[in-house]
C-alpha cells in the first residue's frame, strides 16, 4: 500500500460532453486512482475495486455526500458506507429517522432500502490514504453536479466533511468563501438547503468529535426541512 507510484500527480483527462452523466462504472480518468485500484484488486481479488455508484432512492429529496470509498468498506462491498466503521453511525441514524429499512448495511444484496435519500461521494474511487488530490476531486465533480441537478426543488444536501461541502459548492458554481463549513451549519443555496456535519469516520466518532447526539441533530434538521 506504500508503493511510491501511488502518490504521483498524474494529469487527469479533461471532461468531455459524453462524460456528463450521473455515474460511469468504467471510469478510469484519474491515472493515480485507477492504478491504485488495480494494485488493491491484485491483493484483494474479491473486492469491488471500481468506482462506487450512488445508492438509494432515485427520486430522493435528501442527498448525502461523503468523501470517497473506504479501503475495506465501499471499495470492498461496492455500496457507499458499507463494510467498515464509517457506515455504522450513518445507517443507524438513517433508520432512526425513517430513511432506511434497516439500521445496518452489510452488503449490496442484504435487502436494505433507502427511503427519500440517496448516498454518494465527492470522489467515486478509493484514493490512497483516503486523501484524493484536488485535481481528482475536480475530475469527479461533474458527476456530483449531475446528481444535484436531478434533485427536486427544496431538496436537502448533507455534506459529510469539508471536502464534500466544497465539492457541492463547486458543483453548483458557488464561491467557497461565501459558505463556510461548520458542523451543524445550514446554508440556503437558491432552492436547496445545504447542511454540514463532521464525517462519521472512525476517528471522529472514537475521539468524540462527532457524537451520536450531534449526528442525530443534523438528521432531525434535515427531516424538518423536508417536512
Secondary structure as GFF3:
##gff-version 3
##sequence-region A 1 227
A	DSSP	three_ten_helix	4	7	.	.	.	ID=ss1
A	DSSP	three_ten_helix	17	19	.	.	.	ID=ss2
A	DSSP	alpha_helix	31	43	.	.	.	ID=ss3
A	DSSP	beta_strand	55	56	.	.	.	ID=ss4
A	DSSP	beta_strand	62	66	.	.	.	ID=ss5
A	DSSP	alpha_helix	74	77	.	.	.	ID=ss6
A	DSSP	alpha_helix	86	96	.	.	.	ID=ss7
A	DSSP	beta_strand	117	121	.	.	.	ID=ss8
A	DSSP	three_ten_helix	128	130	.	.	.	ID=ss9
A	DSSP	alpha_helix	134	149	.	.	.	ID=ss10
A	DSSP	beta_strand	156	160	.	.	.	ID=ss11
A	DSSP	alpha_helix	162	171	.	.	.	ID=ss12
A	DSSP	three_ten_helix	176	178	.	.	.	ID=ss13
A	DSSP	beta_strand	186	189	.	.	.	ID=ss14
A	DSSP	beta_strand	192	197	.	.	.	ID=ss15
A	DSSP	alpha_helix	202	206	.	.	.	ID=ss16
A	DSSP	alpha_helix	212	226	.	.	.	ID=ss17
###
